[in-house]
Amino acid sequence: MQPLYLVVGIGLLLAAFVDILWTTLWVDGGSGPLSGRLTTGVWYGLRTLTGDRNKALSLAGPLILTLTLAMWIGLIWIGWTFVFASYPLALVNTRTGGTADWAGRFYYVAYTMFTDGNGDYSPTYGGDIWEIASSFTTASGMAFVTLGVSYILSVLGAVSDKRSFASTVSGLGGRSEAFVRAGWNGENFDGLELTLESLSDDLSTLAEQHKSYPILHYYHSEQSEQASAVAVSVLDESLTLFRYAIPDEHSPDPAIVESTRSSARSYIDTLDESFIEPKPAVPRSPDLDRLREDDIPTGSDQEFAEALAELTDRRRHLLGVVEADAWEWPPVEE
């Protein structure tokens, strides 16, 4: 008996099981201890090596997802190999009658995890114990690999939702002033209210998806038009304009504006828990003159500046969201 091998094997299995369940089933838990470190390491490693090139960073999400699944499978695979290695007579080669070596144990665990086995090796001494261990090997392989694959499919669906939201916002404008001008019908913003309601719902869903699938934050788009971090900042600054720069009689329904601002706050708070820190600098302010060029009524620059001063913390968080996703504020000059 090799107690050390047994302890190592059980330790690796527990680490894998905890990390998988933590990441995939605990909605409020964020990434597991292992996958969280892997994710952060790959992201910052790519940013350092590539100089924040968007093309390279667009590989971060798929790479992290692949490595995470590979890590989970590898830990379970190696863990069970050590468990069977803890007793040299645990497995026998059915063709030669000899006990399994390390390669044989590794091979046995592989086909036991992913299939019903091919009979090249079988449990031997103390057969009941090792047959039960073999059953658990199959169960853990099928259950946790299936859980991992289901998680990947859910993440990919959330990535599509994330980019769809960003495309909707960027379609109205690449910066807040352009977004506001796009909704102006010459008298008010009535035609924009349904869009804001839809964006509010989408943003609430996106915040929950980021909480459920922390890896979603690292799916970087090559184009700013599909970057949700940029889109949320543009949308929130637009809502600030509606709330503090445009007179109430011309602004969209205040209830809709506040509801959408609440969804944006939820998104910021979700990312703030794990991914971002507020920046010491304050992002540049929206330019009211851009709105006045289209005869959109606005308040005074001084009143708007005072309102922005009260929103400094929120806007510093928004800047943190943008820069954490390797973008600049604002990304598009219009």
Order of alpha helices (4+ residues) and beta strands (2+ residues): alpha-alpha-alpha-alpha-beta-alpha-beta-alpha-alpha-alpha-alpha-alpha-alpha-alpha-alpha
